């Protein structure tokens, strides 16, 4: 995996066409999702800031995946009991991951991995949260050209973004997203595990399907391919899903499957640490 330099600031990123496109892609996703509405800041209310985070993503084999620009709210300014309440959201347990892999290896079951695009944007927001406009944001989803070498002023700079949907950085964002996902899975006929709340199972007439969710990354196993395909269609009908194919990389584990065995290593995880 070649060394790459991720931009540390918006002014640096906007000069590079690939990051410029990544920024616009994120803004289009935010607007298409109805994440906010532009409004005046009510008297007595305070708006929190936001910033851009840039990260180059790689596949498990070290090849380039994509350039990701993510708008993050400065949620550390939120006040407990005033701007938000509970924040706990389950995360997949490594014991559950190993157990599912063991079942797959022993029984020869099918696997697949799915990713949710902009997962936290699907969570509904019930508190009133106001955010400053993203840097160089306009209502037409455009930022400055990388050739202009300057930041343009934002039209209607007195406006604020009133958040309608959850956004990365908010204290309750993980909780709101998981509530949305778990509600959908239960409506599909899945039962939430009491041993690991991120695990959901469904068994109908000998057909067994399990899905393990870790934020926006999901692993699906089952003994019937048609049931897995059905689950994919159900998830895609409610969320922006990406089918990643057979399980290859999850929670730092790299999985290689042969006709008889299942090999697990942490090669890429160790390389990242180094």
PyMOL commands that set and color helices and strands:
alter all, ss='L'
color gray80, all
select helices_A, chain A and resi 10-13+17-32+75-77+94-107+119-122+173-187+225-236+267-273
alter helices_A, ss='H'
color red, helices_A
select strands_A, chain A and resi 36-39+47-48+50-58+64-73+110-116+130-131+160-163+191-192+199-204+207-214+217-222+241-243+249-250+253-257+262-265
alter strands_A, ss='S'
color yellow, strands_A
deselect
rebuild
show_as cartoon
